[in-house]
Amino acid sequence: LRLGVLDTMEITKWQPPLLCEVVHIGAVIRGSGRFELKKTRGGTIFYWHEEIIAPAFVLLLVKPALLIGVWLSLRRFARQISA
């Protein structure tokens, strides 16, 4: 069983491979996001910032699923970059 909310984004700033800024333009989720990589002595730090605008009842209903979904997505992402 797969559940989800379509999160349509438009890239507003693109500086590969270090920076991507987006605007969420979906019917339910709106806001902005920033994904940035910074080199360190021991590797790379991944910064992720989101500002989400959605109706309060939607956020209350989807927050637990959203947190779990983000956690799962980050675990998958970590496995991919570790391989």
C-alpha positions in Angstrom: 0.0 0.0 0.0 1.4 3.3 -1.0 -0.1 6.6 0.2 1.1 10.1 -0.4 0.5 13.7 -1.3 1.7 15.0 -4.7 4.2 17.8 -3.9 4.7 19.7 -7.1 7.7 22.0 -7.1 9.3 24.6 -9.4 13.0 25.1 -9.2 13.7 28.8 -8.7 17.5 28.7 -8.1 19.9 26.0 -9.4 23.6 26.0 -8.7 24.7 22.3 -9.2 26.0 20.5 -7.4 25.6 22.7 -4.2 22.3 24.5 -4.2 18.6 24.0 -5.2 15.8 26.3 -4.2 12.2 25.5 -5.0 8.7 26.8 -4.6 5.9 24.3 -3.8 3.1 24.9 -6.3 0.7 22.0 -5.6 -3.0 22.2 -4.9 -2.5 21.2 -1.3 1.1 22.0 -0.4 2.6 25.5 -1.0 5.7 27.2 0.3 9.4 27.1 -0.4 12.4 24.9 0.1 16.1 25.0 0.0 18.6 22.1 -0.4 22.2 22.9 0.1 25.4 20.9 0.3 28.5 22.2 2.1 31.9 20.5 2.0 33.6 19.8 5.3 36.9 18.2 6.2 35.2 14.9 6.8 32.7 14.9 4.0 29.6 16.9 3.2 26.7 18.4 5.2 23.3 18.4 3.7 21.1 21.3 4.7 17.3 21.1 4.1 14.9 23.9 4.9 11.2 23.9 4.1 8.4 26.4 4.8 5.1 24.7 4.2 1.8 26.5 3.8 -1.3 24.4 4.0 -4.7 24.5 5.7 -4.4 23.7 9.4 -6.7 20.7 9.2 -4.6 19.2 6.4 -1.4 19.7 8.5 -2.9 18.1 11.5 -4.1 15.1 9.5 -1.0 14.6 7.5 1.7 15.6 10.0 2.3 12.1 11.5 2.4 10.5 8.0 4.6 13.4 6.7 7.1 13.0 9.5 7.3 9.2 8.9 7.5 9.7 5.2 10.4 12.2 5.5 12.2 9.9 7.9 11.8 7.0 5.5 12.9 9.1 2.5 16.0 10.3 4.4 17.0 6.7 5.3 16.6 5.6 1.7 18.7 8.6 0.6 21.4 7.9 3.2 21.6 4.2 2.0 22.0 5.4 -1.6 24.8 7.8 -1.0 26.6 5.3 1.3 26.6 2.6 -1.4 
